[in-house]
Amino acid sequence: GASRPRPAVRAVRPVVGTVRVPGSKSLTNRALVLGALAEGSTVVEAALWSEDTRRMVEGLRALGFTVEADPAGHRLIVHGAAGRIPAAEAVVDAGDAGTVARFLTAVAACGHGRYVVDGSARMRQRPIGELVEALRALGGDLDAPTGCPPVQVRGRGLAGGRATVRAARSSQFLSALLMAAPLASAPVELEVQGPLPAAPFVEMTVRVMAAFGVTVERPHPALFRVAPQRYRARRYRVEPDASSASYFFAAAAVTGGRVEVPGLRPDSPQGDLAVLEVLARMGCAVRWTAEGVEVGGPARLRGVDADLGAMPDMTPTLAALAPFADGPVRIRGVAVVRHHESDRLHALAQELRRLGQEVVEHDDGLEVHPRPLRPAVVETHGDHRLAMAFAVTGLRAEGLLLRGAECVAKTFPDFFERLEALVEEGGQTPR
């Protein structure tokens, strides 16, 4: 609906403090899937409870799994069915959650029954055909006539064998196939054809699979081999979401402040932490501590030319900093974000121009020439990352209002409360 635009939180002085960000969406949803496929009960601790993880829990329940949610205790408990899919028929509604649509399509193909994987109007425009093709090559019986959800699955299990995967439009296709692979009757070989955007997310998938007892061989970067294996249930602790943390690093960057996010480590499986290297190139001080990581903002941010191909979700974060740089900010390598919650490049260009910036839109990115900011109502395009990114711009922009800011519920329901606490109290937010 047409909600009232929300005035941005303003920072009158540098923001200084500690922010606890919620658990990683990507790790929470992978742990939930693998817990469901394992034998025994898995406890996911410090889990994220948001729109995307709630959709995953509901999707798994639709497929017949028992999942207990304890949002207050940040715990989710999944009772695995040892590689079986309990329901004989199910409709999964992924909503706006790409991980749910892609991962549960692969899970459903391993089952024996009739399943439909569907989603929101926007999800029905987001690609899934390449995943369906690869699952067919592995013996799955499913189709998606439009190349997008809804997907019809006539589950008869996966035979195994070899599939080529075209993952240029989403690394989630490959992650979905990898997670389902050990359930096939015979070994699975996956060969990636063409570019693999956001490759660190695939490495994350492999690391979470290892935590649940499954080995993936990768004889060379574009080839993955998975033998039939069993997932083992466990207690899995989710680390804070690096993508969510990026908005608080950015808050330090634009205000010349200092923000620490506890719970993150340099050996994290989250590729989006590489945004710290880009912030350092822009003049920020990045310091790993015993607790986590601390970012200090410079007196003036430097312009930068950054290839974000490995961390496309960081595109809005960097774009939001551009108006404050001393020279152009060029973002490249992120054509993939045109298939995200919004066409992120087009949406970012549109909103930055509304704020008075000069923007050149490229196929694979943006070039922003900083200009004085002017007051504007910024549209979030229903995209949580745009809402959080422009909230950072708003810290130092007079008269910036956000329309549709409630979409942050997708991954970070109390984002604005945490941002306000950081600005007002120097940021000591209770857990």
Buried (B, 14 or more C-beta within 10 A) or exposed (E): EEEEBBEBBEBEEBBBBBBBBBBBBBBBBBBBBBBBBBBEBBBBBBBBBBBBBBBBBBBBBBBBBBBEBEBEEBBBBBBBBEBBBBBEEBBBBBBBBBBBBBBBBBBBBBBEBBBBBBBBEBBBBBBBBBBBBBBBBBBBBBBBEEBBBBBBBBBBBBEBBBBBBBBBBBBBBBBBBBBBBBBBEEBBBBBBEEBBBBBBBBBBBBBBBEBBBBEBEBEEEBEBBBBBBBBBBBEBBBBBBBBBBBBBBBBBBBBBBBBBBBBBEEEBBBBBBBBBEBBEEBBBEBEEEEEBBBBBBBEEBEBBBBBBBBBBBBBBBBBBBBBBBEEBBBBBBBBBBBBBBBBBBBBBBBBBBBBBBEBEBBEBBBBBBBBEBEEBEBBBBBBBBBBBBBBBBBBBBEBBBBBBBBBBBBBBBBBBEBBBBBBEEBBEBEE
